Amino acid sequence: MDIGQLVIGLAGMLLGAVCVVAALRARSPGSHA
């Protein structure tokens, strides 16, 4: 397995998780965004 593909995959998963957390925080009423 290519290390570049592994890094890109991990970065994609991390970016997805950050987007989900940001969306949940923005939706919550107690956010100070």
C-alpha positions as CSV (number, residue, x, y, z in Angstrom):
1,M,0.0,0.0,0.0
2,D,1.3,3.4,-0.9
3,I,2.1,5.7,2.1
4,G,0.8,8.7,0.1
5,Q,-2.7,7.1,-0.3
6,L,-2.7,6.2,3.4
7,V,-1.9,9.8,4.4
8,I,-4.5,11.2,2.1
9,G,-7.1,8.8,3.5
10,L,-6.3,9.7,7.1
11,A,-6.4,13.4,6.2
12,G,-9.8,12.9,4.5
13,M,-11.2,11.1,7.5
14,L,-9.9,13.8,9.9
15,L,-11.3,16.6,7.7
16,G,-14.7,14.8,7.6
17,A,-14.7,14.5,11.4
18,V,-13.8,18.2,11.8
19,C,-16.7,19.1,9.5
20,V,-19.1,16.9,11.4
21,V,-18.1,18.4,14.8
22,A,-18.3,21.9,13.4
23,A,-21.8,21.2,12.0
24,L,-23.0,19.8,15.3
25,R,-21.5,22.8,17.2
26,A,-23.2,25.3,14.9
27,R,-26.5,23.4,15.3
28,S,-26.3,23.4,19.1
29,P,-28.0,26.3,20.9
30,G,-25.1,26.9,23.3
31,S,-22.6,27.8,20.6
32,H,-20.6,31.0,20.7
33,A,-19.5,30.8,17.1
